[in-house]
Amino acid sequence: MDARFSLTQLNSYSNLESHGDYGNVVTSTPSFRVVVCKDNFQWIIQRRSGTRRRGAYFRSVSYHRGRDSLKRRWRGFVGAEESTEELDSLPEYFGRDK
């Protein structure tokens, strides 16, 4: 999976990271998700924080450029039993190929 997205992909979804329909989602559970930031600079772990007029609303809780720190925090939020398969396929550092 490529952690970078084209402008066309960004425009086909909401470009607000907090929206439930934000298009740059790497992985998710019912309560948490990992997204690529809108500036294409880092991964963000977000917690679902209720709903707004346009649907689900997410609040950012953790920011990462390294895959290992992202995976550690992700397990801390969702539990060790949750799969990290999507996160395992990310490059070691944001913006670099595997």
C-alpha positions as a Python dict, from the first residue, in 0.01 Angstrom:
ca = {
    (1, 'M'): (0, 0, 0),
    (2, 'D'): (129, 344, -90),
    (3, 'A'): (96, 593, 198),
    (4, 'R'): (80, 885, -47),
    (5, 'F'): (-231, 985, -240),
    (6, 'S'): (-286, 1181, -559),
    (7, 'L'): (-472, 1511, -572),
    (8, 'T'): (-754, 1335, -758),
    (9, 'Q'): (-795, 1088, -472),
    (10, 'L'): (-794, 1368, -217),
    (11, 'N'): (-1063, 1559, -402),
    (12, 'S'): (-1293, 1257, -430),
    (13, 'Y'): (-1341, 1252, -53),
    (14, 'S'): (-1361, 1513, 221),
    (15, 'N'): (-1025, 1680, 276),
    (16, 'L'): (-1099, 1744, 644),
    (17, 'E'): (-917, 1484, 854),
    (18, 'S'): (-1190, 1489, 1118),
    (19, 'H'): (-1471, 1383, 881),
    (20, 'G'): (-1590, 1026, 871),
    (21, 'D'): (-1565, 1032, 491),
    (22, 'Y'): (-1199, 1143, 483),
    (23, 'G'): (-1042, 936, 207),
    (24, 'N'): (-689, 872, 331),
    (25, 'V'): (-770, 598, 584),
    (26, 'V'): (-500, 333, 628),
    (27, 'T'): (-687, 108, 874),
    (28, 'S'): (-978, 140, 1114),
    (29, 'T'): (-1186, -15, 1390),
    (30, 'P'): (-1528, 108, 1505),
    (31, 'S'): (-1362, 350, 1753),
    (32, 'F'): (-1019, 431, 1604),
    (33, 'R'): (-852, 480, 1268),
    (34, 'V'): (-515, 564, 1115),
    (35, 'V'): (-511, 829, 841),
    (36, 'V'): (-253, 1001, 626),
    (37, 'C'): (-254, 1371, 717),
    (38, 'K'): (-400, 1609, 458),
    (39, 'D'): (-55, 1758, 396),
    (40, 'N'): (83, 1411, 318),
    (41, 'F'): (344, 1443, 592),
    (42, 'Q'): (262, 1184, 862),
    (43, 'W'): (23, 920, 991),
    (44, 'I'): (-236, 1017, 1252),
    (45, 'I'): (-425, 793, 1493),
    (46, 'Q'): (-776, 925, 1548),
    (47, 'R'): (-1051, 838, 1795),
    (48, 'R'): (-1416, 849, 1692),
    (49, 'S'): (-1569, 1136, 1882),
    (50, 'G'): (-1938, 1113, 1794),
    (51, 'T'): (-2130, 1242, 1496),
    (52, 'R'): (-2193, 1576, 1333),
    (53, 'R'): (-2426, 1684, 1055),
    (54, 'R'): (-2225, 1505, 787),
    (55, 'G'): (-2168, 1184, 982),
    (56, 'A'): (-1890, 1048, 1201),
    (57, 'Y'): (-1641, 1287, 1357),
    (58, 'F'): (-1284, 1192, 1455),
    (59, 'R'): (-1036, 1361, 1688),
    (60, 'S'): (-661, 1321, 1637),
    (61, 'V'): (-486, 1162, 1935),
    (62, 'S'): (-138, 1063, 1812),
    (63, 'Y'): (98, 1168, 1529),
    (64, 'H'): (369, 952, 1372),
    (65, 'R'): (638, 952, 1103),
    (66, 'G'): (777, 609, 1203),
    (67, 'R'): (589, 281, 1150),
    (68, 'D'): (711, 117, 1474),
    (69, 'S'): (591, 400, 1699),
    (70, 'L'): (261, 406, 1507),
    (71, 'K'): (212, 32, 1564),
    (72, 'R'): (296, 58, 1938),
    (73, 'R'): (46, 338, 1994),
    (74, 'W'): (-217, 166, 1776),
    (75, 'R'): (-192, -150, 1989),
    (76, 'G'): (-219, 66, 2301),
    (77, 'F'): (-545, 215, 2178),
    (78, 'V'): (-713, -87, 2017),
    (79, 'G'): (-551, -379, 2201),
    (80, 'A'): (-276, -623, 2117),
    (81, 'E'): (-517, -874, 1963),
    (82, 'E'): (-616, -631, 1685),
    (83, 'S'): (-442, -705, 1353),
    (84, 'T'): (-171, -467, 1235),
    (85, 'E'): (-149, -620, 886),
    (86, 'E'): (-221, -289, 710),
    (87, 'L'): (33, -109, 931),
    (88, 'D'): (296, -380, 869),
    (89, 'S'): (282, -301, 497),
    (90, 'L'): (370, 68, 550),
    (91, 'P'): (725, 193, 492),
    (92, 'E'): (951, 216, 797),
    (93, 'Y'): (930, 597, 788),
    (94, 'F'): (658, 808, 632),
    (95, 'G'): (736, 914, 277),
    (96, 'R'): (994, 643, 213),
    (97, 'D'): (944, 325, 15),
    (98, 'K'): (958, 0, 206),
}
